[in-house]
Amino acid sequence: MKRIDPREQEPQDPRAVIGFYHVDLAYKDQTALQNISFTASNGEFLCLTGPSGAGKSSILRLIAMDAFPTKGQVIIRGMLASKMNRRKVPLLRREIGYVFQDFRLLDDRSVYDNVAFAQLVVGVKSADIKMNVMRVLTQVGLWNKRHRLPRQLSGGEQQRAAIARAMVNSPKILLADEPTGNLDPVNAQETIDLLFRINDSGTCVVFSTHDQQIVKAFGERVIVMNDGRIASDIKRKTMVDRTANLTDRMYQPGELINA
């Protein structure tokens, strides 16, 4: 008789859009994650932080089902990774937007075409594509630059175009992997402001960064990773001031409590 791992019987939080339950992840002989457990709800703004190699990107890969747990359960939007038909993974990814540090825009296509491409691959009708692309490019302030190529934009504008592409399919979850890593403080501030506006619309945002200034200024809930484990899971006692400036906003004593 097959032995049932008790971690496979862990009760799940029905409110969670993201659920990790005693998750291990190994790449060949290397352990990337060990005994990771947390949940995130609709509309939550979750910050993952920790040094390079701590496991932040591995968590994002598991959420996107670009990787699958070695042990434990990962449940995204009610879909259990261990029982997921691999052919259905693209359907799940339609509900997940992804923003990267290096933008990953198509160099030979305009801003408009970069955003429209995310709709083309999921079979959206041409008339709807135009309406949706106009909507998100207007939201990020790039509609007037829709015909430009990525190289004709500043770094901040490229990141806004990348965010527009990630949001055009109206995902329930937005994964932002070091989205301010290549930006100066002004453009980093604009990117964070934009992510907060997206979060205010009800999208669960998972923001990965090693920038402690950003964590201190805007971390509403912070999971600190270290050596593939969760070192701490903490949240603010009071609402973060989303209008604050990155260069001068710091935590005040007692603002954080253990989750």
Buried (B, 14 or more C-beta within 10 A) or exposed (E): EEEEEEBEEBEEBEEBBBBBBBBBBBEEEEBBBBBBBBBBEBBBBBBBBBEEEBBBBBBBBBBBBBBBBBBBBBBBBEBEBEEBEEEEBEEBBBBBBBBBBEBEBEEEBBBBBBBBBBBEEEEBEEEEBBEBBBBBBEBBEBBEBBEBBBEEBEBBBBBBBBBBBBBBBBBBBBBBBBBBBBBEEEBBBBBBBBBBEBBEEEBBBBBBBBBEBBBBBBBBBBBBBBEBBBEBBBBBEEEBEBEEEBEEBEEEEEBBEEE
